[in-house]
Amino acid sequence: MIDVRDLTFAYGNHEVLHEVSLQMPPRAVTAFIGPSGCGKTTLLRCFNRMNDLVDALAEFAGSPIGRKYPQAVKVWEDAWEAFTPFLAFSPPVRKLLYTTNSIESLNYQLRKVTKARGHFPSDDAVVKLLWLAIINIEDKRARERAARRQETGKRSDQPARLIEGQRVMGWREALNELAVAYPGRIR
């Protein structure tokens, strides 16, 4: 039995399916009939994509790693509903979302700097303190990169440009996709 309840699907602002609900009994032939552009193909693609995801989870569970670490399979199964919406985004957006460690590290260090202060006399004082902290963090990272280069004798990583802004491959595509998916929230 396939039971679909309140399925809504949109391409950006264009909603193709709106709260579709249906039940398909097992071993029955079901036909989708409607005019061109009504969402028949989109509905079938949603079913196919769900099937791909379920197959991927089953494949992981049956893999050598899945058999060796059944608890990892359980973690994935428990988190599957929260994780699968992430897969709806294109690879550039996914990369943007899962490469936030350096941003989190910077935020942690900035929170450490501001936490030691009780209050600030003005907004300018906060801005100056954060700016000096960013300069110190960048200097520390530059020293660490130089030490690594000296140890290995080669440059294995690109120089970070924390102040000017780190270059991210696919940023324009990711930003455009997010602007379409969340209109009015990205400037």
JOZI-V817318 format. One line per field, one symbol per residue. phi: phi as a letter, one per 20 degrees, with the letter a starting at -180 (. if undefined). Layout:
phi = ???
This chain:
phi = .dcdclfcccdmeeeedclfcacdfflcedddcrfgneoffffffffffffgfffffffffefgffffcfffffffffegfeeffgffefgffffgfedegfffffgfffffffffefbdfbffffgffffffffffffffffffffffffembeecfffcfffoffcfmfffffffffffcfnddd
